Amino acid sequence: MLRNAIAIFWLVLPAIPAAAQMPRAARATERPFLPANFEELGWPHVRGPNFDGHSSEINIADEWPETGPPVLWVRELGQGYSAFVAMGHRVYTQGQTLTGQYLYCLDSRSGDTLWKYRYDWPYQGMSVYPGPRSTPTFREGRVYFSAPNGLIGCLNAETGKLVWSKNVIEEYNGRGGTGFGYACSPTVIDGLVILPVGGESASMVALDADDGAEVWSSGSDPSSYASALPIDRNGRRLIVGYLENSLVIHDRQTGELLASERLSEGYDEHSVWPIYQEPYLWLSGPFRSGSRLLELSDQFDSTQELSVVWDRTILSNDVVSSVLVDGHLYGFDIFDVQAKTQRPSRGKFRCIEFITGEEQWEQGTGRPRRGSGNDDDSEIGQAGIIVADGKLILLNERGELILLRATPDECDILARTTILGGELTWSPPILHRGCVYARNHSRAVCIYVGEPEYLDQSQPVLSVADIPQAKYVDWTATILAIEPEYAFDVPSPRLLLSWYMASLAILLSSGIIAVAIARFVPVTYRIDVQKRSYEALAFAGGLAGTTVLSTPLDQFIFTWPVCLFVAFEPVVSSVRNKKDSPRSRPAAWADRIAFIGFLAVCLAYFLICRRLSLVFEWSFLLGFLGAIPFYRLKNRFHSAGIGSVSIRLLLTALAFSGFYACGIVPLLLKQ
């Protein structure tokens, strides 16, 4: 025995110095980011393995180099609000290109596409909110997804082959506050796929995870954008539905409605996740509604109201959810009535005590941001949050990755860097094997945030400077003095009338000033000077009117349709001149330039309105049809030699009235 032991010692002895010289990463376990004896659960759901934004990972770095953390890969991905989910060496997300909506399976360390599955045509590609809204879910070798039209699908996670699919909105006649598209990520648990649908007798629906067959459907409340949250109360398995106007709690296996709490009336929307810590359930909502803490009883009674622990106008969440860490809530308290697509949201990042609702600290000014979109570069802003290793990892709207110490004592920012600058993003980040996976409407990135010694030395890396991005510019603060509070509501008839009166005043005053200017030039050039002066003054007035008039009138005044109207008039005149006489080459080129200029104005108007989330941009592009009859009448008077200033102004006013009336008809029909 002794002889064998000595032999083994001499065999092992040469390897001891080599092992001592090996890097720490090589000597570590194959799972350096998980505590010993922890099962690797990946990040299978948009809110992580436990539906709460928490990760069990450790060895997350406390600081980053000045140049930012290492970047493992960056790639173009396309439109969509889907986050990632991860399992093993694969990550999954949804997105769309011009050819359709896809579910992507990517290699987690290279970003290469392993497979992709096309499930629909592009969704609202030219709208303010393009692409899929939800995040897929991984469960037991399968990936489940939902599409904006209500299509639910199940794919083999290894091959991307379809297992089953069905459209729950069509099948159950779903209704509710989902006008921006179905956004609920599938909640897959206990062999069920549970979804808020909002149908009659199908407010909440549970499908068999294997084949999509209905297991139960229950309730009749309209749905919203928040996914179903599984919870346990005294060992009983429950499911929470955060619906358009109510909170409902069902038995997870049978669908029995156990409790219902009325929250609001009429149109409302709920997108963020409730937070549960037995027996307390915390809710937050948009529209400056604040948040509340409810206590769930031991015995449920569907006729009995839930007990309210506190209800305060603090920590309103809109599109990104808060997290709970050691008895304290961390999240963004939005001051806007709803998050904007054209600028970062105004508000403060707060820490409040869970049981009392008392604020521990706040960070941010809530002031309008100018120029770069941020007066104070230290502001956190609205951000998706990961909890890991005693820290918060945040991705804010401006594409900044921020590392924050999770403490109620102070707002302790450890590190920050911009990884997806240039456009707003609401897709929350995820953490898997020491890497953060994040995306916006253009591209996706993988950022290594673990301790440096655990980074695989064979892994190619980039720097943050290698990511194509730009500094975000807040056009709203620069262009609009006052913006519509509810950007996606159809303007009221009273507001449309005020826009019309302001626009008409700009046109008529421009015409009068142009006549006055023309009196100072020789008679030969008077008509041309008058016409060009009117066009220049009216176009400039329409362009500046939205900014200049809104502040003194203390309401949003929209005068940009004047620019469309003025750009259209030379096109109509060129058509009239072609009929009256043959056109010389210079005149023909002038006509072409006028037409190209008209198209350029229309395109610029549409793109700028879309960038500022002025959703009525397309309506006024239909107004030209209403102006044509009055232009023809104006041409007849001109041909007959009747061309007094008063008649020209009157006909201009009538032509604009026809243009404006035709442009607002679609808006009035939507009232």
N, C-alpha and C positions, 0 to 999 in steps of 0.2 A: 504493500500500500504506500509506504513512504517513498519507495523507488518511483512509483507511478506519479506521485504528487510532485517530486522533484523534476521529473521529465516534463510534466505539463507546465511547471513554472518557467523552465528554460525555453519552452516553446512560446509562451506568452510574453516573456520579458522584452523581446525586441519591439513589440507593438506598443509598449507602454509609453515611451517618449513620443512616438508618432501620434498616439491618441491625445496626449497632453497638448500637442501643437495643433490639433484640429480646431477649426472655428467652432464657436459655441453652437451655431446653428446645426452643424453636422453632428455634434454630440447630443443635441436635444432630441426629444422624441419626435416622431413623425407628425405630431399634432402640437406644435409649440403654442398655439393660440387657444388651447382648451385646458382647463384644469384636469388633473389626473382623475381617471375613472369617469369622466364625463362623456356621454354619448354625443357624437357629432350629429346635430340636427339640421345643420345648414341654415339657410334662410328661406323656408318653404312658402312663406306667405308674406304679403306686402307689409304686415306689421311684425314679422319675425315668427319664430317657432311657438311663442306663447301669446301672440296677438296683442302685444303691448309695447313694441318697439325696442325690447331688450335683447341683448346678445350675451351669451355666457363667455365670450372670448376674453382672453387676457393678453398681456404683453403688448398693449397698445402704447405707442410712443407718447411721451409727455410733451414733446416739442418736435418741430420740423426745421429743417435747414431754411435759411433765408430764401433759397431758390424754390422752396416747396418740397413736399414729399415725393418719392419716386413715382413715376407714371409707368405702369406696366403696358398699357395699350390705350389707344384712342382710335375711334373709327366713326365714320358716318353711319347713321342709323335711320333717320327720317322722323316724321311727325308722330306725336303721341304723348300721352301723359302717363303711360305705364311705367312703373318702376321695375326693378329686377327681382327675381327670386333665384336662389342658388342651392345646388345640391352636388356634392362631390366636385368634380372638375368641370361642371357645366353651370351656366347661368341662362335664364330665360326672361324674355320680355316681349312686349307687343309694340308694333309700330306700323307706319304706312308710308308707301311711296306712291308715285303716280299710277302704278299698276295694281295697287290693292293694299288691304290690311293683312299683316302677317304676324304669326307667332314665331319668334326667333329662338334658336338654341345656339349658344355661343360657347366656345372654349374659354374657361374662366381665366386662363393665364395668357392667352394670345389674342382673344377677341375674335378669332376666326369663326365663321358661320359653319356649324356642324350640320344643321338642317333648318329649313324654314317652311312654315305651313301657311298657305294663303287661304283665308276664310271669308273674305268679302272684298267688295270694291272700296276705294278710298272713301272715308267719311268726312264730309264737309271740308275738303281740302283747301278751299278758298275762304273759309269762314274764320272767325276770330278764334274758335276752338277746334282746330283740325285734329283728326286722328282718334285712335282708341283712348278711352278714359281709364280703364281698369288695368290691374296687374294680374298676371296668371298666378296659379297656385300649384305647387308640387305636392304630390301625395302618393307614396307607395308605387313609384315607377311610372306615374302618370302626371300629365300637366293639364290643368283645367283652366279655361279662359272664358271671358265674356266679351261681347262686342257691343258697340253703342246702340245697335238696333235690337238688342235683347237676345242675340244668339249665344247659347251656352255650348261649349264643346269640350271634349276630353280626347287627349292625344297620348300615344305611347311616348314617354319621355326619352326613350333611347332612339327611336326611329322617326318620330314625328308623324306616324300614321294615325289617322282618325279612328277613334274607338266608337264614339257616339256624339250626336249633337241634337239640339232642339232649341227653338226660339220661345222662351218663356213669356215674353211680352205678347206675342201673337197668340200663343196657346191659352194663356190665362187672362188675356185682355188687360194687361197691366196698365196702370194709370198713376198719376201723382206728379210730384215735382221733379220730373226727369226730362224736362224739355231740352236740356243740353245733351241728351244722350244717356243711355244706361251706363252707369259707372261702378256698379257693385262688383268687387272681386269675389269669385266663388269662395265660400267658406266650406272647406272639406274636412269633416271630422266624424268619427264614429261610423264610417262607411256611408256618410250622407254628403250631398252637395246642397247647402242651405243658402237660399237667396231671398232677399226682399223683392217682391214682384208687384204688389199693389193691386191685384185683381180682386174681383168679388169672390169671397170665400177663398181667396188665394193671396192674401196680403203677404204671408211668408210661405215659401214652398221648400220642401225637402225632396231631393231626387236621389235615387240609388246611384252611388258613385261608380258602380260597375257598368250599368247599362243606361242610366238616365231616366229610368222609370220613376213615376211619382210614388213617393212613400207617404207623404202627407201634405196637405195644404190647409191653411187656417187663417182666419181673420179677414177683414174687408177694408182695412185702412189703406189709403194711397201711400205709395212708397216714395223714397227719396234716393240720395246718392250713397248713403253710408251702407257698408257691408254688414252682414250679420255677425254678431259677437258672441262666441260661446263662453259661458261662465258656469261655475258650480256653486250651489248654495246648499249647505248642509249635506253635501254628497250627492245632491240631485243635479243632474245634467240639464242645463237650460240653454236657451238661445235668446239673445236680445236683438230686437229690431228697432233701429232709430229711424223712424219713418217721417213722412212729410209733416204731419201734425201731431204725432203721438209717439210714445215709447211703449213697446210691447215686449212681454216676456212669455215665451212658449216653452213647454216641455220639449226637450230636444228629440226624443224618440217618438213621441205620439203627436206632437204638434198642438197639444191642448193649450189654449190661451190661459195663462195663469195670472197675468197682471197687465193693466193698460193704464197709461198716464197721458191725459190730454195736454199737449204742449202749446198749441197755437190754433189759429183759424185761418182759412184761406190759403193763398200761396205761401209756402215756406220751403226751405231747403236745408237739409242736413247732410254734410259730406264727411265730417271728421268722426273719429272713433271715440265712443265712450270709453271710460277707464274704470276697471272694476278691481276692487280689493275688498274681499268679503268682510262685511256684508254691504259695503258702500259702492254706489255706482255714480260716477261723475259724468255730467253731460255739458257740452258747450255748443254754441251755435253762432251763426253769422248775424248780420244786420244789427250789430252792437247789442245783441241780446244777453251777453254775459254767460255765466255758467251756474250750475247748481249741483249740489250733492244730495243724492237720495240714499235712504237706507232700506234694504230689502228685508222683509219680515221672514220669520221662520215658516209661516204658513201663508200661502198666496191665496188671495181672493180677488177675482177679476172685477168685482164691483167696488173694491176698496182702493182709495188713492194711496200711492206710495208715500212714505214718510219723507219730508223734506228736511234735511239737516241744515242747509243754508242755500240761499239763492241770491247771487250778487251780480252786478254789472261789471264783472272783472273777468279777464281771460276769455274773451270771445274768440273762438277759432272758426276759420272759414274753410280753407282748402288743405291745410296741413294740421296734423294732430299734435296735441301735447303728450308728454310722458310723465309717469309717476316714478320717483326715485326716493326711497327712504322717507316716505311720508310727505313728500313735497312734489308739487306739480311744476313742470317747466314747459313754457310754451309762449307763442306769440299772441298778444292781445291786440287784435286788429281794431283800428279806429274807423276805417272806412266802413260803409255799409256792406260792402262786399269786395273781395280781392279784384284788382284790376289787371287786365292783360297788357295795358299800355305803360304801366309804371309800377315800381315796387310799392307794396302796400304800406300805409302809414299806421304806426302803432308802436308798441313797446314789447320787448321780450321780458317776461316776468317769471319770478319764482313765488309761488304761494303755498301756504300750508294746506294740505289735503283736507284735514278734518275741520278746520275752522274757516278756510277761505281767506285768511289774513296774508297780505303781501309781505314777502321777505326782502325782495329787492326787485328793481326794474332797470331796464337798460334800453335807451333809445329816447328820442325827443318827440316823435310823432309829428314833427313839422313837415310841411311840404318839402320835397327834395328838389333841388334845382340843378341844372347843368348835367352833372354826372349821374344824377339820380340819387344822390346821397350827400346831404350837407355834412354829416358826421361819419367819417369812414370807420369809426369804431362801432357803429350800430350793427346789431345782429340782423334785425329784420325778420320777416316771415320765413320760417325755415322748417324743413323736414328734419327729424331728430332720431338718432340712434343712441341707445344707452349701452355702454360697454366699459368694463375695467375702471369703474369710478369716474367715467368721463361722459360727456355728451359730444357726439360728432354730428355737426349740423351742415346742411346744404341750404343756403338761403336763396331767395328769388333771383338775386343777381349772379348766381353761380359761384358764390364763395363757399369754400369748405372751411369750417371753423371747428376748432377743438376747444371745448369748454369744460372746466372742472365742475363736476356735479356736486355743488355745495350750496346750502341755503344761506351761508354767511355773506357771500359777495358774488358778483359776476366776474369770475376769474377766467379770462380768455387766455388760453395757453398758446394757441397758434391759429393762423388763418392764411389762406391763399385763394386766389381766384382760379377755378378750374374750368368753368363753363360760362365765361363772360360774354356779354354782347346781346343776350336775350333772356327773358324771364323763364324760370323753370319752377314748376310745382311738384315735379316727381320726387318723392322722398328717396334718400340714399339707402343702401343696404350694406351690411358688413358680413364678409365671408372669408375665413382663413387669412385674416389680417389685411384684407383689401376692401376698400369702399368702391362700390359700383354705382355710378350716377349717370344721368342723361338729361338732355333737353330736347328741343324739337329738331336739332340738327345732328347731334353726335352723342356718343356714349364714351365714358372713360372708366378706367380701372386704376385706382390710386392706392398705393401701398402705405398703410398707416401703422404697421407694426413696428416693434423695436428693430433697429437697423441690422442687428446681428442675426435676426431670423429670416432675412431676405435671402432667398435662394440665389447664390452667386452666379449660377448659370442662366438666370432669368435676364433677358435683355430689358433695359429700362430706358425711359425717356425722362425729360424734365417737364415741369409745368409750362415752361417757355415753348415747348414743342407742340402744345395743344393749340390748334387754330381757334382764336377767340379775340374778342374786342372789349373795350370798356363800355359798359352799358350807359346809354344816353337817354335821359328822361325827356322825351319830346313833349309830353303833356305839360310839364312845368314851363317849358319854353314857349309853346305855341298857344296853349289854352289858359286864359286867365282864370276861368271857372269851368269845371268839367261837369257833365251830367252826373248827378249822384247815383242814380240807378241807370247805368250805361246801357243796359239791355232792355229797358222798358221802352215801349213805343211812346213818343212825345205826345203830350195831351193836346187837344184841339186849341186850347188857350195858348200853349207854348208855340205851336205851329203858326198861329196867327201873329204872335209877336215876332217870330222870325220873318214872316212875310212882310210885315210893316217895316221892319228895319231894312230888309233887302230892297224893298220898293223905294224907301227914302234914299238909299245909296244910289240907285239907278237914276232917280229923278234929279237929285242934287248934282250928280255927275253930268247929266245932260244940260242943266242950267249953267253950270260952270264952264262947260265946253263951249256953249254958245257965247258966253262972255269973253272967253279967250279968243275965239275966232274973229271977233270984231276988231282985233288989233292987227290982223293980217290982211293983205290985199284980197279983193273980192275973188280973184281967180283961184286962190288957194283956200278960200274960207270954208267951203263944204268939206274938203279933205281934212283940214285942221280940226274942224268941229267934230268930225267922225272919229278921227284918231284920238283926239283928246278925251272924248266921251268913253271910248273903249279902254284907254289907259286908266282914266280916273275910276271908272266903274269896276274894272278888274282889281285895281289896287284896293279900292274901298271894300269890295266883297272879300278879298283875301285878308285884310286887316280887321274888318268889322267884327269877326268872331272874337278876336283878342281884345280889341279896343272897347267895344260896346258892352261886353259881359260884366266888367267890373262896376261901372257906374250904375248899371241897371240891376246889379246884384242877382243875375240869373244867367244861365247859359244861353247865349244868342248865337244862332248858326246862320252865317251869311255867305258861306262858301258856294252855295248854289248860284249866286250872282256870277261867279267866275265861269261856271259852266254855260250860263245863259249868254254872257258876253262873248265867249269863245265860239259859240254856235252861230252868232249873227254873221260873221264874215263868210262862213260856209254857205249860208242861205243866200247871201248877196252874190256870191260867185255863181251859184246856180241860176239866179235871175239874170246876171250879166251875160251868161252863155246863151240864154234864150234871146236876149235883146240884140246881140251882135257877135260876130266872130271874135275870138280872143287872140290877141297878139302873143308872141312867145313869152315876153316878160309878164304879161297879165296871166297867162296860163300857169307860169311858175309861181306867181303870187297866190293863185287859187290853190295850188298844191301845198304850198307852205301853210296857208290858212287851214287846210284840212288836216295836215300833219300836226299843226299846233293844237287844233281842236282835240284830236285823238290823244295827244300828250297831256293836255289839261285833264281830260276824262280819266286817263290812267293814273296820273299823279293824285288827282282827287280821290279816287278809289283806294289807292294804296295808303295814302296818308290817313284817310278816315279809318281804314282797317287797322293801321298801326296804332291809332288813338282809340280804338274800340268804339267808334261812332257807327253803330250797327245799322243806321238808316242810310248808309252811303249809297247802296245800290238803288234805293227808291228814286232819288232825284235824277239818276241817269235815265229814267223813263220819261222825264218831263219834256224832252224835246218834241215829242209827238203833240203835246198840247200847245206848243208855241207856233208850230208851222202854220195853222190857219190864220193867225193874226199877222204873221210875217207876210203871207200872201196878200192880205188886205192892205198892209203897209206898202207893198210893192205897187199895188193898183193905184193908190193915191199918188205915189211917186211918179208913175207913168202918166198920170193925168195932169201932172204939173202942180198938184196940191201938196205943198211941202212946208207949211208954216211950222214954226217951232212947237207951238202948242199941240198941233195934230201929231207931229212926230213923237212928242213926249207921251201923248195919250195912247198912241198905238204901241209904243214901247212898253208902257205900263200894262196894256191889255195882253201883249205877247208874253210878258213875264208872268202875269196872272195865270194865263193858260199853262205855261211851263210849270209853275209852282203847284197849281191845282192837280195837274196830271201826275206830278211827282209825289204828292202826299196821299193820293187815293189808296195805294197799297198800305200805307201806314194807318189810315183811318179804318180800313177794312179789318185790320188786326186789333183794333181797340176792343 
